[in-house]
Amino acid sequence: MAENLRKQGASIPGIRPGKRTEGYLTEKVRRITLVGALFLGVVAVLPWLVDLLVKLFPGVGTGITGSGVMLISSTGLLITVGVVLDTMRKLEAQLQMRHYDKFLRRGILG
């Protein structure tokens, strides 16, 4: 990756090209991977913990109607979050296009 940066003429401010850049990028990738792995671990275990708490404390999760807690599996949760994020990205893109449409209708020179 450091070699690709060098070929493109790019650099990271404050980091010397070469081995230092490679070490810096490796460290950043490891940190990001660790945080992502911990988050996915929490997402995977959270439904199980909620289910366990509901079984240990039967009164928890019952509202006025007396209905129980609706649980969603880890996979379902990941899919739901993915769909929500994708929908948000599409909505942001549509809002950006509205901004550009106004700009293009007026013309570049006004």
C-alpha positions as CSV (number, residue, x, y, z in Angstrom):
1,M,0.0,0.0,0.0
2,A,2.9,2.4,0.8
3,E,4.3,1.6,-2.6
4,N,1.0,2.5,-4.3
5,L,1.0,5.8,-2.5
6,R,4.5,6.5,-3.6
7,K,3.6,5.7,-7.3
8,Q,0.7,8.1,-7.1
9,G,2.7,10.8,-5.6
10,A,0.6,10.8,-2.4
11,S,1.9,11.0,1.1
12,I,0.6,11.0,4.7
13,P,1.3,14.3,6.4
14,G,3.9,13.9,9.2
15,I,4.9,10.4,8.1
16,R,8.0,9.8,6.0
17,P,7.6,7.6,2.9
18,G,8.7,4.0,2.9
19,K,8.8,1.7,5.9
20,R,7.4,4.4,8.3
21,T,4.3,4.8,6.0
22,E,3.9,1.1,5.8
23,G,4.1,0.7,9.6
24,Y,1.7,3.6,10.1
25,L,-0.9,2.1,7.7
26,T,-0.5,-1.3,9.2
27,E,-1.1,0.1,12.7
28,K,-4.2,2.0,11.5
29,V,-5.7,-1.1,9.7
30,R,-5.1,-3.3,12.8
31,R,-6.9,-0.7,15.1
32,I,-9.8,-0.4,12.7
33,T,-10.0,-4.2,12.4
34,L,-10.0,-4.6,16.2
35,V,-12.8,-2.1,16.7
36,G,-14.9,-3.7,13.9
37,A,-14.3,-7.2,15.3
38,L,-15.3,-6.1,18.8
39,F,-18.4,-4.4,17.5
40,L,-19.5,-7.5,15.5
41,G,-18.8,-9.6,18.6
42,V,-21.2,-7.4,20.6
43,V,-23.8,-7.5,17.9
44,A,-23.5,-11.3,17.7
45,V,-23.8,-11.8,21.5
46,L,-26.4,-9.0,22.3
47,P,-29.6,-10.9,21.3
48,W,-28.4,-13.9,23.3
49,L,-27.9,-11.7,26.4
50,V,-31.3,-10.1,26.0
51,D,-32.9,-13.5,25.6
52,L,-31.1,-14.7,28.7
53,L,-32.2,-11.6,30.7
54,V,-35.8,-12.1,29.6
55,K,-35.7,-15.8,30.8
56,L,-34.1,-14.8,34.1
57,F,-36.5,-12.0,34.8
58,P,-39.8,-12.9,33.2
59,G,-41.5,-9.5,34.1
60,V,-38.9,-7.6,32.0
61,G,-40.0,-6.7,28.6
62,T,-43.7,-6.8,29.2
63,G,-45.5,-3.6,28.6
64,I,-49.1,-2.4,29.3
65,T,-50.4,-5.0,26.8
66,G,-48.4,-7.8,28.4
67,S,-46.7,-8.7,25.2
68,G,-43.2,-10.1,25.4
69,V,-40.0,-8.7,24.0
70,M,-39.5,-9.2,20.2
71,L,-36.0,-10.4,19.6
72,I,-34.1,-10.2,16.4
73,S,-31.2,-12.5,15.6
74,S,-27.7,-11.2,15.1
75,T,-27.9,-11.9,11.4
76,G,-31.2,-10.1,11.2
77,L,-29.8,-7.2,13.1
78,L,-26.9,-6.9,10.7
79,I,-29.1,-7.1,7.7
80,T,-31.5,-4.5,9.1
81,V,-28.6,-2.1,9.9
82,G,-27.2,-2.7,6.4
83,V,-30.5,-1.9,4.8
84,V,-30.9,1.2,6.9
85,L,-27.4,2.5,6.0
86,D,-27.9,1.8,2.3
87,T,-31.3,3.6,2.4
88,M,-29.6,6.6,4.1
89,R,-26.9,6.7,1.5
90,K,-29.4,6.6,-1.3
91,L,-31.4,9.4,0.3
92,E,-28.3,11.5,0.8
93,A,-27.4,11.0,-2.9
94,Q,-30.9,12.1,-3.9
95,L,-30.6,15.2,-1.8
96,Q,-27.2,15.9,-3.4
97,M,-28.7,15.5,-6.9
98,R,-31.4,18.0,-6.1
99,H,-28.7,20.5,-5.2
100,Y,-26.9,19.8,-8.5
101,D,-30.1,20.0,-10.5
102,K,-30.7,23.5,-9.3
103,F,-27.1,24.4,-10.2
104,L,-27.4,22.8,-13.6
105,R,-30.7,24.5,-14.4
106,R,-29.3,27.9,-13.8
107,G,-26.3,27.1,-15.9
108,I,-22.7,27.1,-15.0
109,L,-22.2,30.8,-15.7
110,G,-25.4,31.9,-14.0
